[in-house]
Amino acid sequence: MIYKYLHYKLYLESTDKFTRTTSRTTYNRFVEKLIKHMKKHLPLILTLLIWATQVMAQNQASLSGSVSDQTGYLPGVNVLVMETSQGSPTDLNGKFEIANLPAGKATLRISYLGFETVTKEVELKAGSNSVGDIQLTEASGDLEEYVIQGTMVPSQLKAISIKKNSLAIMDVIAADAIGKLPDRNAAEAVQRLPAASVNRYHGEANQVSVRGTPYAWSSTLYNGTRLPSSNFNGNRNALLDAIPAEMIQYVQLSKAITPDMEGDAIGGSINFVTRSAPQDRMLNVSAAGGYNQKSQNGSYNASIVYGDRFFNDKFGVILAASIWNRNFSSDEIVLDYNLNSAVPSERYSINTMNAKRYYGTRRTTALNAALEYEFNTDHKVFARIVQDQFDDIRPVYEAYYEFDANRYRYSNRESEYRTYLKGYEFGGVHHLATNFKMDWKLSSYESYYNLDTPPNMPSDLKGLPIAQFYQNLEGDFGGRSADGRVYNVFDAPDGKGITPLNFDPELTNENDFMDPDRLTLQQLIIYQIDQRDRDHVAQMNFTWDVNPKFSLKAGGKFRFKENEAQQTPAVFLPNARLGIPGSAPLRTLSEFQRMDFPAPGTFFQELNGQFDGLAIRPMPQDQTFEIFSPEFMAENDINNYSPASNATTTYEGTEDVYAGYIMGTYDLTDQVQVIGGFRNEFTKLTMNSFAYDDETDEVSPVSRDNDYNAFLPMFHVKYSPKEQVNLRAAYTRTFSRPNFGSLSPSESIDTSTGIPRISRGNTELLPTFSNNFDLMGEWFLEDIGMITAGVFYKDIDDFIFTDLSAETIEGTNYLVSQPKNLESAYLIGFEMGITKRFSKLPAFWSGFGVDVNYSRIHSELEVPRLDDEGNITSTDITTLPTQSSNLFNTAVFYEKSGLMLRLAGNFRGASVETINQNLGPDYYVHVDNNFTVDFSAAYSITDKIKAFAEIRNLTNEPYVQYLGDNKDRITSSEWYSTNGQAGIRFIIF
């Protein structure tokens, strides 16, 4: 055993990758043996444990119940037994349990901020006791008015109460608060929390970064179980734009986790808690319509939530359904630089500039159902089901200036991406003794992302269709430097260059405008994209209240994952392009059916119409699909010239995770609570793909294993010197698994852009580990507000980044991306927040308030530069990718007399997006500062009917990426425009 421990210690401390890998293998074998022994003896251990707790609890009593108000169950209510000073806060469903009580008379004290305190006499008998539901009444004053009028106060009260009583360092949003913000998906709701920022995809948030860490470092949980992800490129971070906000009851963002949470969470753990059965019958409906300024089209959304209880309240059910259909448009400029050039002075030259329009429809439809049956106070079972579909239908019209090839390129894309999330879970909660509880859950969830177009192609050739037309120039583009390249004016060797945001092609031949009569069809591409991720999970937890001060919790979780992916480019070329005699002539764009350019007056309206000449009439979808048909290809001598290496672009993997934990909670004093324990997660991974031999043109299967163990100790201290004050300290060890796409032994080639690209996997990747230290102070204000402040530090090993490098293959220069490990990094930061109502001001002014949070973050990552032999020649210091130095959310709101107005701003500072290891920081890609402003309003017409309106992106802030240290050297700039909606909500009963 000592030998095994020393091997593991050697693994942790070694800087040599071979030593770490060898020691890791030895340790993994030890863990596998340990797991086998645990499985063998687990039934005996559990039997003895249950017997012991039953013997000790024979003469003791336990007490359970629920607490609610007129709007529903209340979380975080303090329930205290006066005679013993034992107590417990209510959970997310408003339920409480107190064990190890003496039999006899007892007095309950139920207190909740803003509500009248209730005392209740009960007679406790040995065994289980229930007081049913206890209803609280709002204290007289402003809160009563707020609750009746349905403003933000009740939701903030719930969130603050959950945060105050949590064991982890946590921020919370309640469902009714999400509905009162202009956030229509789950990611946009999370961005309002301190130290959280989002990635925007065509104007809509879809991924969350916590405390500046990469998106995949934050685990996305659905009722405590990590969601599968069908994210593009096999990333593990779930795409949250597929989850509508209406399906969520609470969002919990844990920044310092406890051992009973999934350990794959360096950034944090985002848990979406779905709706549960209410205490009384309810039926809520909402409907809204909206408008997008750039697409000049409307949108609509509707939702319905029904809940009830039957059979003497034993059987509860809730059903929630929603649809959100929005038409959208965005314009984007993309510049490709010659980073693959062998001549260093030419790497800032521009290969292509692409001005493109996205114009389409996004539709989210979701159904969520939950059932529960309570046999008695000791036994309950539940089931949940989710069916979610996100359709992203967006034609893309791309117009390229190809400077190096001296031509135009025009592309018609017909993108119909579909993301599905479906699954179920069922489980139970059982009190095996008055102080011993077991809960269990079995779940199966699947997420997949695919394209089922074009409709006329065989099933094995479905994907993203791209029709590409070329037009050679008779003259030339102006703005070339003396070396014949095109640069930004500030990069040009002789000062002669272009300004992309004020671009003039300076054509030397006035007839060289983009012309449908001269644009010839020269390439058809179908990108076969299919991402599937399936999880089958079994888990069990045991909670033992050993005595009034000490509670012990232990459990295990087993997850069996199947991941499949395909990113295969099928390439079709006309024989005429290849110069084959007797071929059918190339077809021009003007020969095909075309339609008016969508919303032409808004095309790059932010740039004063400088790209208007590129807004040519595109083909409608039916025409594009007709081109992608076997009949059309045969008629026009277009054949499949896909490379034989395409087989390497598919992979499948299996990942088995065996996790166990033990944690104890000890009340050291009435003011100090200690939480400690550890979690262990063993991961067994197998990746299968294919290898291609370019000399023999043979394809052969390859398989790689990547097994590792994560031992994760954690320790929290919570000190509450006053009822409204918490001081917290935590040490946690967490980790991040490599993405599936990163571990694949395959590679894919992309030739649809100006510069050919290769994406490769790396089967030797190690997981990233982090030691995390947190200090946090929380002061909860009497007028439903709070002030928080804290510092955090992360010491990171084996950081995974995606490197960009240049490679020449058979005379073609490629830009190659591949994930790699770096040895160490660290992140340190400060965050603070304040939510304050000015309720002490007179009359009208008492309705004003502010909600502000700010984070300052600094990180350092050492990036070594290597020579051709792999030797380190120098080391660069940079920040973690996606880590912004400054993050803040700010809101000014007014709530009074049934009226709610809210102006909210969200700021994400500049960050590194992509690291180019060997070329250095001058060629890193950055994201610029981004500040968006939203407005929302609501008015309670009656206590049952509420009208609302919201406007998003008032500032029409572009999303900008740039190369190196010059923000004007843009690689991408995208505009989304302003959009909004108005609607009404009915509380029928």
Secondary structure by P-SEA (a helix, b strand, c coil): caaaaaaaaaaaacccaaaaaaaaaaaaaaaaaaaaaaaaaaaaaaaaaaaaaaaaaccbbbbbbccccccccccbbbbbccccccccccccccbbbbccccccbbbbbbbcccccbbbbbbbbccccccccbbbbbccccaaaaaaaaccaaaaaaaaaaaaaacccccccccaaaaaacccccccccccccccbbbbbcccccccccccccccccbbbbcccbbbbbccccccccccccccccccccbbbbbcccccccccccccbbbbbbcccccccbbbbbbbbccccccccccccccbbbbbbccccccbbbbbbbbbbbbbbbbbbbbbbcccccccccccccccbbbbbbbbbbbbbbbbbbbbbbbcccccccbbbbbbbbbbbbbbbbbbbccccccbbbbbbbbcbbbbbbbbccccccccccccbbbbbbbbbbbbbbbbccccccccccccbbbbbbbbbbccccccccccccccccccccccbbbbcccccccccccccccccccccccbbbbbbbbbbbbbbbbbbbbbbcccccbbbbbbbbbbbbbbbbbbbbbbbbbccccccccccccccccccccccccccccccccccccccccccccccaaaaaaaacaaaaaaaccccccccccccccccbbbbbbbbbbbbbbcccccbbbbbbbbbbbbbbbbbbccccccccbbbbbbbbbbbbbbbbbbbbbbcccccbbbbbbbbbbbccccccccccbbbbbccccbbbbbbbbccbbbbbbbbbbbbbbbbcccccccccccccccccbbbbbbbbcccccccccbbbbbbbbccccccbbbbbbbbbcccccccccccbbbbbbbbbbbbbbbbbbcccccccbbbbbcccccccccbbbbbbcccccbbbbbbbbbbcbbbcccccccccccbbbbcbbbbbbbbbbbcccccbbbbcccccccccccccccccccccccbbbbbccccccccccccc
